[in-house]
Amino acid sequence: MKPIRIALLALSLGAASCATTASETFETPPALEQLESKTYLDCIKKANGRVERAPCIQKELAWQRDQLSRLYEALARQLNESQRAELTKSQNAWKTFIEQEGTMAQSVYDPQGLDLGVDDNEIRWTAQRRQQLQRHLTITRLGK
């Protein structure tokens, strides 16, 4: 998984430094060792089999996407025009990565589209992206 983290980090390097406000409405991403939410981990522990895991995964994926969107918007509001353009390029590159990696993973895990592993991977990739954007905000705060 380390090459994926490195690739995601490289994608985010194009984003310039940025600022944030005290009224952020997103949650801080989990630590690197724990990319998923506690709610998700608890749900998965209780789930028996694939059918019971599916709602856990779908709910966590939707939550991760929402949190990423909120963080992205908060970051974009604090950037100048040039920085926002770089952030947009970086985010578009990340979205392309997610689409391409998802397609490749689907072909490996289950060509019939029945495996939940692809969505499980996307949860982790989205959490990693949140960590990257949060780092941009943190670095910006130190510069002020």
HUVEN-V479605 format. One record per residue. N is the residue number from 0. RES is the residue in one letter. PSI is psi in degrees with one decimal (NA if undefined). D_FIRST is the distance of its C-alpha to the first C-alpha in Angstrom with 2 decimals. Layout:
N;RES;PSI;D_FIRST
N;RES;PSI;D_FIRST
//
This chain:
0;M;-17.9;0.00
1;K;-40.6;3.79
2;P;-32.9;5.57
3;I;-42.9;5.39
4;R;-41.6;6.64
5;I;-42.3;8.94
6;A;-42.5;10.12
7;L;-38.7;10.93
8;L;-42.4;12.65
9;A;-38.6;14.53
10;L;-32.4;15.71
11;S;-12.9;17.15
12;L;-23.7;18.99
13;G;-19.6;21.75
14;A;129.5;22.71
15;A;170.1;25.64
16;S;153.0;26.51
17;C;168.6;27.83
18;A;166.5;29.91
19;T;171.1;29.96
20;T;167.9;32.66
21;A;-12.5;33.36
22;S;34.6;33.61
23;E;142.0;29.93
24;T;10.1;29.46
25;F;161.7;25.70
26;E;146.0;23.98
27;T;136.7;21.92
28;P;153.0;18.20
29;P;165.0;17.01
30;A;160.0;15.71
31;L;-35.5;12.11
32;E;-22.6;12.12
33;Q;96.8;13.55
34;L;-23.0;12.44
35;E;160.9;14.98
36;S;157.8;18.74
37;K;-38.2;20.88
38;T;-43.9;22.89
39;Y;-47.6;20.04
40;L;-40.2;19.04
41;D;-42.0;22.78
42;C;-45.3;23.27
43;I;-39.3;20.63
44;K;-36.1;22.25
45;K;-21.1;25.60
46;A;138.1;24.70
47;N;101.2;26.00
48;G;178.1;24.36
49;R;-41.9;22.99
50;V;-41.5;25.96
51;E;-23.4;25.75
52;R;-32.4;21.98
53;A;-48.9;22.42
54;P;-34.1;24.39
55;C;-47.7;22.00
56;I;-45.7;19.10
57;Q;-41.2;21.47
58;K;-42.9;22.96
59;E;-41.0;19.74
60;L;-44.4;18.54
61;A;-41.7;22.02
62;W;-45.3;22.04
63;Q;-44.0;18.75
64;R;-42.2;20.16
65;D;-44.9;23.48
66;Q;-40.8;22.19
67;L;-43.7;20.32
68;S;-44.3;23.57
69;R;-41.6;25.69
70;L;-44.2;23.71
71;Y;-46.4;23.75
72;E;-41.5;27.49
73;A;-41.1;28.24
74;L;-46.7;26.59
75;A;-36.9;28.37
76;R;-24.4;31.69
77;Q;-4.8;31.57
78;L;154.4;30.96
79;N;175.2;33.64
80;E;-44.6;33.93
81;S;-42.9;32.15
82;Q;-39.5;29.20
83;R;-38.7;29.00
84;A;-41.6;28.96
85;E;-40.1;25.99
86;L;-42.6;24.16
87;T;-44.6;25.07
88;K;-45.1;23.78
89;S;-44.2;20.44
90;Q;-39.3;20.22
91;N;-39.5;21.37
92;A;-39.9;18.76
93;W;-43.7;16.04
94;K;-39.3;17.92
95;T;-43.3;18.09
96;F;-47.7;14.36
97;I;-44.9;14.11
98;E;-48.1;17.01
99;Q;-43.4;15.93
100;E;-38.2;12.39
101;G;-41.4;14.20
102;T;-44.5;16.83
103;M;-46.0;14.73
104;A;-40.5;12.85
105;Q;-41.1;16.37
106;S;-29.4;17.79
107;V;-48.6;15.46
108;Y;-45.7;15.56
109;D;96.9;19.15
110;P;-19.7;21.43
111;Q;-1.5;23.96
112;G;25.2;21.90
113;L;-8.9;22.19
114;D;136.6;18.68
115;L;-6.0;17.44
116;G;-30.9;13.74
117;V;-47.1;13.70
118;D;-37.2;15.24
119;D;-42.2;13.09
120;N;-41.8;9.97
121;E;-33.3;12.38
122;I;-48.6;13.28
123;R;-42.6;10.01
124;W;-39.0;10.00
125;T;-41.4;13.67
126;A;-39.6;13.46
127;Q;-39.9;11.31
128;R;-40.5;14.03
129;R;-40.8;16.63
130;Q;-39.5;15.52
131;Q;-49.1;15.91
132;L;-37.4;19.29
133;Q;-38.3;20.36
134;R;-40.4;19.80
135;H;-43.6;22.10
136;L;-42.8;24.64
137;T;-45.3;24.53
138;I;-41.1;25.06
139;T;-43.0;27.88
140;R;-37.5;29.51
141;L;-29.4;29.67
142;G;-8.4;31.41
143;K;NA;34.16
//
